Amino acid sequence: MEGTIFGFTEAQITDFGMTYGVTGLMLLMIFIVGHLAWQSKVGKFGTFILFLGLTFGLVGFVAKFFIQRSLNI
């Protein structure tokens, strides 16, 4: 099978990486922000602000997933 890696096409590997790989990195980032808030002892409001500011970009990626799922793309 020419053009494949371990029986997977490039499109399949890319799809796998974009869903599971990036999701894993997003979870790691959430853990890091939570650890940062815990270490700095900022309180509830400070923790909220840290999560809001540092993880706001994750909302777009999650929204893209749900939009693609609803439109069957």
Sequence and secondary structure as in RCSB ss.txt:
>XXXX:A:sequence
MEGTIFGFTEAQITDFGMTYGVTGLMLLMIFIVGHLAWQSKVGKFGTFILFLGLTFGLVGFVAKFFIQRSLNI
>XXXX:A:secstr
 TT BTTB HHHHHHHIIIIIHHHHHHHHHHHHHHHHHHHT HHHHHHHHHHHHSHHHHHHHHHHHHHHHHT 
